[in-house]
Amino acid sequence: MTDLDPAADQRELLRQAAAAHTAAARDVETFLRRLPEVPDPADITEYATLLTREERTLADRQAAADAAGLQLPSMES
């Protein structure tokens, strides 16, 4: 069955992308709350992995917002 409202599909994709980005940001926060005073190489690797995921989900969220018609003007001057 085909959805007759493509805009609704785009909004749902945007909600899913926002939820994924929120989860990724929460994972970074959780990591930072348990980070020891002196990080070891495994901590640095984990942090890099978490940041990469967070950045990817942010880009996905921005792309979904654009597709849903939420393009924002540049905030750079």
N, C-alpha and C positions, 0 to 999 in steps of 0.2 A: 504494500500500500504506500502511496506517495503522499508526503505531507503537502498540504495545499498552502502552507504559510512558510515560505523560505526564511522570512525575517525571524520567525519564532525559532527555527533551527539555528540561525546565527546567534540569537540571544542565548540559547541553551549551550551552544559551543563556547560562548563567552563566559557564561557562568561556570562551566566545567574548567575552563582555562584559569579563571580567577581562583577557583577552589584549589587547583593544582599549585598555583603560585603561592597561595596562602600556606598550604601544607609545606612547601619547600622552604618558605621563610621561617615557619615554625621550627622546622628541623635545624636550620642554622641557629636559631635562638636556643634551642635545647642543647645543641652542641656547645655553644658559647657559655651556657650556664654550668656545664660540667668540665669545661676546659681547665686543666691544671695550670698553676702559676707559670710553670716552665713547660711549654708544649714540646712533645717529642716528634720525630719525623712522621710517625703514624697519625698524630693529631693534625699536622700540617697537610698531609695527604687527604685526610678525611675532610678537613675544612675546604680544601680546593675542590673536592668532589661535590660537597654540598653547595658551594658558591656557583659552580658550573651548572648544577641542576636548577638553582634559584634563578640564575640569569636566563637559562633556556626557557623556564616556565614564564618568566616575565616577558620575554620576546614572543612566546606563544600567546600570552594574554593580550599583548599589544596588537598582534596580528588579528586575533579574534575580534578585538574591539574595532579595528579598522573595517573588518568584514561586516560587522554589525552596524556600521555607519557612525561610529563614534570617533572619527578622525579629529584630532585636536591640532590647532595651529601650533607651530613651533614656539617653544617657550624661551628659545635662545634669542638674544637681541642682535 
